């Protein structure tokens, strides 16, 4: 099966985006495998190495290092535990497996996402108890927003008739799909993106403010999520047509309830 975007006729662009949607070697789906396994595991391994490096050099691992590394490792574990849920994401359903995804999965994720730990391995930062607690609370709260909202969405997609979801209100569309307008998804149309981004920001805050390098992750991730949000909105508007207007009236905020 070929990806629609990766068959433009421009060989350079098609190589970048990927012509095949799910290239396989035997029964091995290369995109599904590379989407999580190599990059996520390498990210964890690099972080562990940076913790060991800091401890070896300075005799201890700073509280800032734990504030950066522990949430990232938890995120990686969570990603692998809920690996099956990636099947409904745009990367799997829409994008081809070209240079963009392969480079991102195998190189960009472990190299760029571990920048905070890499910096702290050579420039340890020691936070006060209050600052440590505030960053930890921000990380935990944002992670709960990300995980609980995604759980609710996936549960509703899997079985909207589940009695446990009977309290949720939705809009029935002409396409046959149902759009949630209550619960987490009644607060904002992309509330999971908000939790995901703030979670990453908390890890950047752990490194202090001596260098902008460690905030590259947060800036890049913001651009990534805004672009993905744009693609989501365009795709949904094309799919649901006037029903999407009804949905936007019911859920007017994109990311932050009552703000944005």
Residue, then its C-alpha position, 0 to 999 in steps of 0.5 A: x500500500x502506498x502513502x498518498x503524500x509520498x507519491x507526488x511524482x517528485x522523487x526527492x520529496x517522495x524519498x523524504x516522505x516515503x512512498x510505501x505506507x507499511x514496508x515489510x520484510x516478511x511479517x516484520x512491519x518496518x515502520x511499526x517496529x522503528x516507530x518506537x523500539x530502536x529510538x526509545x530504547x536508545x534514548x533510555x540507554x543514553x540517559x543512563x550513560x549520562x547519569x553514570x558519567x555525572x556520578x563518576x565525575x562529580x561523585x553523585x547524580x544531582x537532583x536536576x539530573x533525576x528531574x530530567x531523566x526519571x520522567x523521560x524514562x517513565x515516558x519511554x516505559x509508558x510508550x512501550x507499554x501502550x505501544x499498540x495505541x500508536x496504531x491509530x496515530x498519523x505516523x502509522x495511518x497516513x505517513x509513509x516510511x521514508x527518510x523523515x520517519x526513519x531518521x527521526x526514529x533511529x537518530x533524532x529521537x535518541x540524540x535530541x531528546x537526551x540533550x538535557x541529560x547530556x548537558x547535566x552530565x557535564x554541568x550539574x545543576x543543584x535545585x532547592x527543595x522547593x524548586x525540585x518539588x515544583x518541577x516534579x509536580x509540573x511533570x506529574x500533573x502534565x503527564x497525567x493530563x497526557x496519559x488520562x486524556x489519551x486513555x479516554x480517547x482510545x477507550x472510546x475509539x475501541x468501544x464507545x458503548x462501554x458502560x464505563x464511558x456512558x457519562x461522556x457526551x458526543x456528536x454523531x457525524x454523517x461519516x459514522x464517527x463520534x466526536x467526544x464533547x465532554x470529559x478530557x476532550x470537552x476541555x480542548x480539542x488537543x488537550x493531550x498535546x498540551x500535557x505532552x508539551x508541558x511534560x517536556x518543558x518540565x524536563x527542560x526546566x530541570x536544567x536551569x537557565x544557563x544555556x538555551x541548548x537544553x530548551x531546544x527540545x521544548x521549542x522543537x516539540x512545540x513546532x512539531x505539535x503545532x504542525x501536527x495540530x494543523x494537519x489534524x485540523x485539516x484532515x478532520x475538517x475534510x472528513x467531517x465537513x459541517x459536523x466539524x464546525x458543530x464540534x468546534x462550537x462545542x469545544x472552542x479551545x484547542x490546547x488550554x481550556x478557556x485560554x487558547 
